[in-house]
Amino acid sequence: MEELKPRPANFSPLTPLGFLERAATIYGDSPSIIYAHTTYTWSETHHRCLQLASSLSSAGIQRGHVVSVISPNTPPMYELHFAVPMAGAILNTISTRLDARTISVLLCHSESKLIFVDQAYYALIQDALALFPPEINRPMLVLIADDAVAEESSSSVLIEGNFVGSYEEMIRKGDSDFRWIRPASEWDPIVLNYTSGTTSSPKGVVHCHRGIFIVTLDMLLEWGVPKQSTFLWTLPMFHINGWSLTWGMAAVGGTNICIRKFDAALIYSLIRRHHVTHMCAAPVVLNMLTNSLDNRPLDRPVKIFTGGAPPPAAVLSRIETLGFDVTHGYGLTETAGIVTCCSWKAEWNRLPATEHARLKARQGVRTAAMAAVDVVDLETGKSVKQDGVSIGEIVLRGGTIMIGYWKDGEATAKSMTEEGWFHTGDVGVMHPDGYLEIKDRSKDVIISGGENLSSVEVESILYTNPSVNEAAVVARLDEFWGETPCAFVSLREGLTQKPTEEEIIEYCRGKLPRFMAPKTVVFMTELPKTSTGKIQKYLLREMTMSMGPTKRSSKKN
């Protein structure tokens, strides 16, 4: 049996970069990217990425160096997902909604050698670099010019610092016959992504070529994405590399419709103009689409993948009445994409629409490439009962999980323990049919009078109120009960009569056990969110701390 082993002929490091070569061969004359008045073919995208990788190597970028980019969803942002690792480097995409201080911290921590920066964020990067400690070398800068930005602003960019040229100049100077640098091992890093920081300080998540290859094909298989689909980039590419669909669209030779920013009216216009077939969005974006003035039913169905937070059933029901076919999945920065999916069963089609939405709000079962998913007791670590009630931590095992946190061995060891699980920090239940449902982040579980209650369940009820636009629930200290639910709510525009705090509380009491209903309601114009649309509950918790504990003259909950 010793002769039965891996050999050069049957073993080559798995990498998603080969998807681009294949796309150029099969779909060379088909559109790869459409952005405003610009269209590229797959042959052109392939050559541009090779030329850019060539210029990066000429600029001194070597295997293992970190190259950062801060840009909205534009053609350069897409191309860099191939060009940077083709030069042997590690791609680090930075959220466009971060402040200068946070960006400075991330750039220093990652030891970034070069930054590609869209001109709209050039001043932000300059402010971030000004905060660098004197002993740390500043990265080189490459400016991504954009006519759309120039038309909107009359201000010019003042080029300062370690500037090495413009994006298009680097492409023109590059060699289109460049032999891209293949990974020495499929375990070599390909991307460095920082977590969104919804519950704590951001951590640098490192994924390898092998993991990205697996999760890309897994995502396409689970969603059933056909060849030459048309994908609208409503999901930021800086967020987990667009759930790895940046590489996925090359694998199927699809067309990438790029946009600089989310605008509901523009989204509906592009869907109709380009016959969009697929898009991804967080639940908050689904809510925005349903509330748009342009939300008339679509001419043809559009498949939309949602995740990132448990979507309220009420929102799912509204978005599907417009013609969107929603698939709901679950993943994290540490998994590079979706790892569980609410796979639809044919017999569910016979159920009423309200039941459809309730079932679809669950996170589902493991994808084909995920080895195992379980919910374990927070104290004993043993599997909880599959009764849809017993709460525990969601744990994962599979080839798409990160290889570790950047320069943080302690955090890596803590999250990936010796029993072979990755601990997500998310809390959920397992239903009798084997489908997972998230109930909360472990930090968001509210313990009121010794009872554990899910903020997500309370939020789902708030979303059924016709006056509520957005809702988030966190714990507020209580002198008697320890903690009670505090709801932060934004209301829909154009209301003739706005509900009071007491009316919102009574509405919830009519649909929830009394102890689960909010005891405090705070109205806000807009809830604080991360760059990917997740509500920043830690900021809301800070607000409740400043409010102090609720005082009780009675012991009734």
N, C-alpha and C positions, 0 to 999 in steps of 0.2 A: 504493500500500500504506500510505501514511501515515494514511489514514482508519481503518485497521484497528488499533485501539489500545484500551487500557483506558479505560472511561468510567464515570461514576457508576452507570449502570444495570447494568454487568456486573462492577464491581469494588467489593467491600466488604471491609474488613480481616477476615481470618479470626480468629475467637475462639471458644473453647468456651463462653462465657457464654450464647450463644443457645440452647444445649441445654436450659437450665432453662426458658426461656420456652416452648419447644416442648413440653417434658414437661408443663408446667402446662396447656397447651391440649389435648393428646391424652390424658394420663393423670391429669388433674386430681383425680379421686376415688380413684385407686389409691394404695396405701401407698408412700411414698417412703423413710421411715425408721422403723425399729422399734428401740426401746431400752428394755429393762426393761419398765415399764408405760406407756411413751409411744409413741404412733404418730402420725405426720404423713402427710398426703397430699401429692402433688406440687403441688397448688394452694396448700396451706398453706406448704410449703417455699419456693415462689416468692415469696409475699408476705412471709414472714419475712426472706428475703435482701434484698428491696427495702427493707424497713423498716430493716434493719441498715445497709445501704449509705447510706441517707438520714441516719441518725444519725451515721455516720462523717463524712460531708461536713459536717454541722452542727458536729461537734467539731473541725473544722479540718483534717481529713485531705484532702490534695490529690493530684492526679495525680503519680505518681512517688514518693510517700512510702512507706516500708516499714512495714507493720503485722505484728507478730509474734503467734504463738499457741503456747502450750504446753498441750497437752491430750491425753488418750487418745482413742480412737475413740468419740466421743460425737456427738449431733446438732449441737451448736455447732461442733465441729471440721469436720464435713461442710459446714455452711452457710457457714462462713467462706471456703471455697474459691470460692464465688460472690460473697458479699457484699463482701469486701475488694476484689477487682478491679472489681466493679461501681461502687465508689466511686472508681475510677481508680488505686487504690493497688497496691502490690506485696506479695503474701502471703509471709510468712516463717514456715514451720512449724519448731518447735524440738523436738528429741528430748527425751522425758520422762526419759531415763536419764542425761542429762548432769549434771555437777556445777555448782555455783554459779559457780566461776571460769570454766569454759568458756562457760557461758551469758552471763556478763558480757562476755567477749571478743566473742562473736558479736553481742550487742546493740549494743555500742559500734561494732564494725566495720560493721554494717549501717545504723547511724544510725536505728534503729527509733524511730518516733514514738509508737507505742501498742502495748501488749501485752494480749492476751486470755489470761487465766490461769485454768485449772481450779483449784478451791479446794484440791485435794489437793497442788498445786504452788505455792501462794501463798507459803509460807515460803521455798521455794527461790528464787523470783523476788526476794523481798525481800533475801535474802542476796546474790543476784547484783547487784542494784541498789546495795547498800551498797559494792560493790567498784568502782563507777564512779569514774573520776578526777573531781575537783571541777569541771574545766573543761567536762565533757561533760554536756549536759542529759539528765535522766532521762526516759524515755518515760512517757506516761499509762498508767494501769492500768484494765482492765475485768475484773471478777471473774465467772467462770462458776461458778455454784452448781450443786450436784448432790445430790439427796436420797440417792443411793446412798453418797456419801462421808460425808454427815452421819450416816447410820445406822451407819457403820463406826467413826466417830470422835466422841468427846464434846467434843473441843477446838473452840473457835470461832476464826474468822479475825479477826485484828486488822487492821482497815483502816488503812493508813498510806500516805503518799506522795501522788503525783499521781493520785488516784483520781477517775474520772469517772462511775462508776456500775456497775451490774450488767449482765450480758448481756441478761437479759430486760427490764430497764428500757429499754435502748437500743432493743430491738425495739418495745416498746410506744410509745415516743416517736417512732418513725420513720414516714415517709410511705409507705404501700403503693403509691401512684401515682408514686413517685420514678422519674424517667427516668434510668436508670443510664448511667454515663459510658462511652461506647464508646471503644475505643482510637483515637487519632489515626492510628496506623499499626499494622499487624499485627506489626510488629517491636518495638512497645512492650513493656517487661518486664511479666510477669504474676506470676511467682514468683521468689523467691530461696531456694535450698536449699543448705545447707552439707553438704559431703561428710562421710562417717562417720568419717574419720580413722583407718582401719584401718592405713594405711601411712605417713601423714604428718599434718601439721597440717591441720585442715579448711579448705576453700576455699569461697567463696561462688559458687554456680553460678546464673546468671541465664538464665531461659527467657522467650521472648516468646509472645504470644497465638498467632501463626502456628504455632510449633513445638508448642505444647500441643494445638492443634486437630488437627494432623496425627497426632501420636503417639496421641491418644485414639482417633480413628477407626481408626488402624492396629492398635492393641491389640485393639479389638472385632472387627475383621475377622480378624486372625490367630487369635484364640481362638475365633471363631465364636459370639460371645455373642448369643443371641436377645433379642427384645424381652421386657420384663417378667420378666427373670431375677431370682433371689433371691441376693444377694451377701452373704456373711458376711465382716465386716471383721476377719480375723485378721492381715492386713498392716497395720502402722501407717500411718495417713494422713500422719504427719509424714515418712515415708520416701518421698522422691520423689513426694509427693502421692498415695500409694497407687498408684504406677505409672500415674498419670493416670486411674485408674478412678473417682476421685471425680467427675470430669466425665463419664466414660464411662457411669456408671449413669444419669445424667440423659438422655443421648443415647438410651438404649434403654428409659427409663421403668422401670428395675428397682427392686427393693426393697433398701434398705441395712439389714442387720442389724448394729447397732453393739454393741460390747462394750468394757468399760474395760480389761480385761487378758486375756492368754492363759491359758486353763485347759483342759486337754484334755477333762476330763469335761464342762465347760460347752459346749465346741465340739461334741462328739457330741450333747449334749442339744438344742442349737439347730438342728443339722442336721436332726434328726428332727422337731422341733416345727414348724419353719418351712419344711420341704421345701427346704432350701438347694440351689441348683444350681451355684454357683460360689464359689470362695474362692482366695486367694493365700497363699503361705507360703514362707519360706526353707527350705532343706534341713534346718536344725536343728529347725525346727518339725515337718517331716514325721517326723523321727526321734522327737520327743516324742509324736506321735500314735500311732506304731506301738508305742511302749513303754507307752502308757497302759493302765490296767486296764479301761477302757471300750472297748477297741478291737475289739469284735465287728463282724463284717461289716455294712456299711450296707444299708438296705432298698432304696435306689435309688442309682445312681451319682452322685457329685459330682465335677465338673470342678475340678481344682486346678492352678493355675499356679505353678511354682516357679522360682526364680532367685536371684541374689545371691551364689552360690558354687556350684562344681561339685558336684552331688549324687552321692554314691556310688551305684553301681548296686545294691548290696545294700539300701540304704534305699528306692530306687525300687521294687524288687521287692516288699519287704514292704508298702509303702503301697498298692500296686495290688491286692494280695490282699485288702485290706479293702473295696474297692469304689471307691476314688478313681481317677479317670481323669486321669493326670498329663500336663501339657504343660510342657516345659522350655524356658526362654528365657534370653536374656542382655541385660543393659542396664546402664547406669550412671546416677548422678545427672546426669551431663552429657548424657544422651540422653533424660531425662524418662520413660523407660519401656523396654519391651522392643524391641530392634532386630534380634535374630536369634532364630530359633525352630526347635526340632527338629521340623519338620513331618513328620508320619507318612506313610509310604508303605504302600499297601495290601498290597504283596507281603511286607512285614515281618510281617504277621499270621500267616504260615505258619511263622515261626521260633519256636524254643522260648522260654520266658519269660525265661530267663537272658540270651538274646541280645536280647530286647526291652529289658530294663533297660540293657544295655550301650549299645545304640544310642540310647536315650532320654537317657542321661547326657551326650550331646553337645549342644553349644549350637546346632547347626543352620545354617540358611541365613538370609539377610537377609529381613526382612519386606518387604511390598509397598511401603511408603513409604521404606525405606532405599535410597539410590541404589547404594551399593557397600560391600562388606566384603572385607577382604583380610588376609593374614598376611604380614608383610614381615620380612626379615632384620634382626636388631638392629644390624648394622654397616653393611651396604650399602644398606638400605632397599628392596631389590628383593623381589618376591614369592618366597616359598619354594615348593618343590615340593609338589604336592598328593599326598603319599605317607603322611600320617598320622604321620610321624616328624619331619620337618624343623620345628624350632621357630622361631617369630618373634613379633613384636609384632602384636597385632590393631589394625587401623586402620579407621576408619569415614568415610563421607561420606553426608550426607543432611539433610533439612529438620528433623529432630527434635533435632539437636545444638544445644547451648546457644549463646547469642549471646556468651557470654564469662564470665569470672570477675569478680566484683564488686570494683571498685577494684584490679585486678591485671592490668594490660595485659601485663606480662612473662610471667606464667603463661599467659595467653590465647594470646599469640603462640607460646609454646613448644609448647603442646598442639595448636594448629591451624596447621600450617606451610604454607608457600607452595605446596607441591605439591598442596594441596587435601585433605589427610587430617586427621582428628582422631586423635591418638595416645592410645590408651587406657591404656597401661602394663600391659596384660594380655598374657600370653604364651600362645600356642596353636599348634595344627597345623591344616592343612587336609587332610581325607581325600580319597581319589581320587573319591568321589561328590560332592565340593563342600561337604560338611558340616564346619563348624567345631567344634573341641573345645578348650576352655581347658585349659591345663596348669598355669598359675600366674600370679601377679603377677610382674612382672619382678624385684621385690625378693625374691621367694620361691624363685627358681630356685636350687638347691643345686649348687655346683661342687665335685665330689669327685674328686681326682686328675685334673683336667682334663676330666672327664665332666660334662655338664649332666644333672641329674636333676630330675624333677618331684615336688614335695612332694605334689601332688594324687594322683598315681599311688600313692604309698606310703600315703596316707590311705585310698584306696579299698580297699586290701588290709586295712588295719587294721579297717575297718568290716565286713569279712566275718567277723571273729572274733566268735563268739557272746558273748564276755565284755565286748566293748567297746561303750560307750555313745556316746562322742564321741572324736574323734581329730584332732590337728593336728600337722603336721610342719614343722620349721624347721631351718635350718643351725646346727650347732655347730662352733666352731673345732676343728681337729684338727692336732696337731703334725706329722703326716706327710702326710695327705691334703689339708690345707688346710681343708676342710669335710666334715662327715659328717651324715647325717640324725639329728635328735633328735626323738623322738615324745613328745607330751604326750597322755595318755590318761585319760579318766574311764571307770569301769566301771559296768556295769548293777547296779541294786539287787537285793538278795536272792540274790547268788551264794553258794553253799555253800563254794566254794573259789576264791579269787582267784588269777589267774595272776601269776607273777613276771616281772621284767624280762627274764630270760633266756628264759622261755617265749614272751613276745611277740616277742622278736627272732627266735627260731627259727621261729616261725609265719610271719613275714614272709620269712625266708630260704627257706622252702619254697615260696613263691609268687612271689618276685622275684629278679632277678639279685642276687648277693651284695652288690655295691657299693651297691645301692639300699636295702637293708634298714637299719632304724634301728640305730645303734650305742649309742644311749642311749634309755631309756624313763623318763619321769617321770609318776607317777600323781598325778592331781588329783581333788578332789571335783567340781569344775566348772571348765570352761575359761573364761577371760575373753572376754566378748563385747561387741560394740557394741549399741546400742539396737535394731538390726534383726536381731540374732541372728548376725551375722558374728563369727567368732572373731578376736580381736585378736592377730594374729601378731607385731606389733611388741613387744607386752608379753612374749610367749614368747621372742622373740629377746633381749630385755633379760635374761631369766632365764638364757638360755644363756651370755650374756656374763659374768654373775656366777658361773656355774659354772666358767668357765675352759675352756681347750682340753682335749680328750681326749688322754691320753698313751698311747703305743704302745710295747710292748716288741718288737713284731713288725711287719713291713711288709705283713702280709696284711690285705686289706680285707674 
